[in-house]
Amino acid sequence: MAVATLTQEAVADLATRWTAQSPLVVIALCAAWCTTCGEFRRAFERLAAANGDAMFVWLDVEDDAAVCGDIDIVNFPTLAIFRGESLLHYGVSLPAEGNVARLIAEMRTRTSEDAAAPEQVRELPRSLREWKG
């Protein structure tokens, strides 16, 4: 599966993903000016192809501010991983494909939410549902 960006089609696809039984939604929060993010994008696309049941979404925190709002990003890339509306993981990730692959594999079996994540991150499913483009 290709990496989705903020389009009406992608948001429609995401609408089916916000149930507890859904496969993972892996969101990369990045910025166009970030060189590391640009390099990570290729790895993120390979991970999306290798994990066809999961949906991978690329959000630019500046260009997609209508969805991202005031999420405080400490460093790039930052990942938010959901199953349904449950946020399983939120945090800065090393931009290494193997590290992210292991994280995704771990999230497939995780049932507990990331209690330390900011509310703005927890609200991403709602923000994506309400986005009108």
C-alpha positions as a Markdown table, in Angstrom:
| # | Residue | x | y | z |
|---|---|---|---|---|
| 1 | Met | 0.0 | 0.0 | 0.0 |
| 2 | Ala | 1.3 | 3.5 | -0.8 |
| 3 | Val | 1.8 | 6.2 | 1.8 |
| 4 | Ala | -1.2 | 8.4 | 2.0 |
| 5 | Thr | -1.1 | 12.2 | 2.2 |
| 6 | Leu | -3.8 | 14.6 | 3.2 |
| 7 | Thr | -6.3 | 14.2 | 0.3 |
| 8 | Gln | -10.1 | 13.6 | 0.3 |
| 9 | Glu | -9.5 | 10.0 | -1.0 |
| 10 | Ala | -7.0 | 9.2 | 1.8 |
| 11 | Val | -9.4 | 10.7 | 4.5 |
| 12 | Ala | -12.2 | 8.5 | 3.1 |
| 13 | Asp | -10.0 | 5.4 | 3.3 |
| 14 | Leu | -9.0 | 6.4 | 6.9 |
| 15 | Ala | -12.7 | 6.7 | 7.9 |
| 16 | Thr | -12.9 | 2.9 | 7.8 |
| 17 | Arg | -9.8 | 2.5 | 10.0 |
| 18 | Trp | -11.1 | 4.1 | 13.2 |
| 19 | Thr | -12.6 | 0.9 | 14.8 |
| 20 | Ala | -11.0 | -1.3 | 17.4 |
| 21 | Gln | -10.7 | -4.2 | 15.0 |
| 22 | Ser | -8.9 | -2.2 | 12.3 |
| 23 | Pro | -5.3 | -2.8 | 11.3 |
| 24 | Leu | -2.7 | -0.2 | 12.4 |
| 25 | Val | -2.6 | 3.4 | 11.1 |
| 26 | Val | 1.0 | 4.6 | 11.2 |
| 27 | Ile | 1.3 | 8.4 | 11.0 |
| 28 | Ala | 4.6 | 10.2 | 10.3 |
| 29 | Leu | 4.6 | 13.8 | 11.5 |
| 30 | Cys | 7.3 | 15.5 | 9.5 |
| 31 | Ala | 8.2 | 18.8 | 7.8 |
| 32 | Ala | 9.1 | 19.6 | 4.2 |
| 33 | Trp | 12.2 | 21.5 | 5.2 |
| 34 | Cys | 13.5 | 18.7 | 7.3 |
| 35 | Thr | 16.3 | 16.8 | 5.5 |
| 36 | Thr | 16.0 | 13.8 | 7.8 |
| 37 | Cys | 12.3 | 13.6 | 7.0 |
| 38 | Gly | 13.1 | 13.6 | 3.3 |
| 39 | Glu | 15.5 | 10.7 | 3.8 |
| 40 | Phe | 13.1 | 8.9 | 6.0 |
| 41 | Arg | 10.2 | 9.2 | 3.5 |
| 42 | Arg | 11.8 | 6.5 | 1.3 |
| 43 | Ala | 12.1 | 4.1 | 4.2 |
| 44 | Phe | 8.5 | 4.9 | 5.3 |
| 45 | Glu | 7.3 | 4.0 | 1.8 |
| 46 | Arg | 9.1 | 0.7 | 1.8 |
| 47 | Leu | 7.6 | -0.1 | 5.3 |
| 48 | Ala | 4.1 | 0.7 | 3.9 |
| 49 | Ala | 4.7 | -1.7 | 1.0 |
| 50 | Ala | 5.9 | -4.4 | 3.4 |
| 51 | Asn | 2.9 | -3.9 | 5.8 |
| 52 | Gly | 0.0 | -3.9 | 3.3 |
| 53 | Asp | -2.7 | -4.4 | 6.0 |
| 54 | Ala | -1.6 | -1.2 | 7.8 |
| 55 | Met | -2.3 | 2.3 | 6.5 |
| 56 | Phe | 0.7 | 4.7 | 6.4 |
| 57 | Val | 0.0 | 8.4 | 6.5 |
| 58 | Trp | 2.5 | 11.3 | 5.9 |
| 59 | Leu | 1.5 | 14.6 | 7.6 |
| 60 | Asp | 3.5 | 17.7 | 7.2 |
| 61 | Val | 3.0 | 19.6 | 10.5 |
| 62 | Glu | 3.1 | 22.9 | 8.6 |
| 63 | Asp | 1.3 | 22.2 | 5.4 |
| 64 | Asp | -1.3 | 20.0 | 7.2 |
| 65 | Ala | -1.7 | 22.3 | 10.2 |
| 66 | Ala | -5.5 | 22.1 | 9.8 |
| 67 | Val | -5.2 | 18.5 | 11.0 |
| 68 | Cys | -2.0 | 18.6 | 13.1 |
| 69 | Gly | -3.0 | 21.7 | 15.0 |
| 70 | Asp | -0.6 | 22.7 | 17.7 |
| 71 | Ile | 1.1 | 19.3 | 18.2 |
| 72 | Asp | 4.4 | 20.1 | 19.9 |
| 73 | Ile | 7.0 | 18.1 | 17.9 |
| 74 | Val | 10.3 | 17.8 | 19.8 |
| 75 | Asn | 12.2 | 16.3 | 16.8 |
| 76 | Phe | 11.6 | 14.6 | 13.5 |
| 77 | Pro | 10.5 | 12.1 | 12.4 |
| 78 | Thr | 7.8 | 11.6 | 15.1 |
| 79 | Leu | 5.4 | 8.7 | 14.8 |
| 80 | Ala | 1.8 | 8.2 | 16.0 |
| 81 | Ile | 0.5 | 4.7 | 15.7 |
| 82 | Phe | -3.2 | 3.9 | 16.2 |
| 83 | Arg | -5.4 | 0.9 | 16.2 |
| 84 | Gly | -8.9 | 2.3 | 15.8 |
| 85 | Glu | -8.9 | 5.4 | 17.9 |
| 86 | Ser | -6.5 | 4.0 | 20.4 |
| 87 | Leu | -3.1 | 5.6 | 20.3 |
| 88 | Leu | -0.6 | 2.9 | 20.9 |
| 89 | His | 2.6 | 4.8 | 20.4 |
| 90 | Tyr | 3.6 | 8.5 | 20.1 |
| 91 | Gly | 7.2 | 9.7 | 19.9 |
| 92 | Val | 10.3 | 10.6 | 18.1 |
| 93 | Ser | 11.7 | 7.7 | 16.0 |
| 94 | Leu | 15.2 | 7.1 | 14.8 |
| 95 | Pro | 14.9 | 7.4 | 11.0 |
| 96 | Ala | 16.1 | 3.8 | 10.5 |
| 97 | Glu | 13.9 | 1.4 | 8.6 |
| 98 | Gly | 14.8 | -1.6 | 10.8 |
| 99 | Asn | 14.0 | 0.3 | 14.1 |
| 100 | Val | 10.6 | 1.4 | 12.7 |
| 101 | Ala | 9.8 | -2.1 | 11.4 |
| 102 | Arg | 10.5 | -3.5 | 14.9 |
| 103 | Leu | 8.3 | -0.8 | 16.4 |
| 104 | Ile | 5.4 | -1.6 | 14.1 |
| 105 | Ala | 5.8 | -5.3 | 14.8 |
| 106 | Glu | 5.6 | -4.6 | 18.5 |
| 107 | Met | 2.5 | -2.4 | 18.1 |
| 108 | Arg | 0.6 | -5.2 | 16.3 |
| 109 | Thr | 0.3 | -7.0 | 19.6 |
| 110 | Arg | 0.1 | -4.0 | 22.0 |
| 111 | Thr | -3.3 | -3.5 | 23.7 |
| 112 | Ser | -2.5 | -0.7 | 26.1 |
| 113 | Glu | -2.6 | 3.0 | 25.0 |
| 114 | Asp | 0.2 | 5.5 | 25.3 |
| 115 | Ala | -1.0 | 7.3 | 28.3 |
| 116 | Ala | 1.7 | 10.0 | 28.2 |
| 117 | Ala | 0.8 | 11.3 | 24.7 |
| 118 | Pro | -0.5 | 14.8 | 24.4 |
| 119 | Glu | -4.3 | 15.3 | 23.8 |
| 120 | Gln | -3.7 | 16.9 | 20.4 |
| 121 | Val | -2.1 | 13.6 | 19.2 |
| 122 | Arg | -5.0 | 11.6 | 20.6 |
| 123 | Glu | -7.4 | 13.8 | 18.7 |
| 124 | Leu | -5.8 | 13.1 | 15.3 |
| 125 | Pro | -8.5 | 10.5 | 14.3 |
| 126 | Arg | -11.2 | 13.1 | 15.0 |
| 127 | Ser | -9.2 | 15.9 | 13.2 |
| 128 | Leu | -8.7 | 13.6 | 10.2 |
| 129 | Arg | -12.4 | 12.7 | 10.1 |
| 130 | Glu | -13.4 | 16.4 | 10.2 |
| 131 | Trp | -10.9 | 17.6 | 7.7 |
| 132 | Lys | -12.7 | 19.0 | 4.6 |
| 133 | Gly | -9.7 | 20.0 | 2.5 |
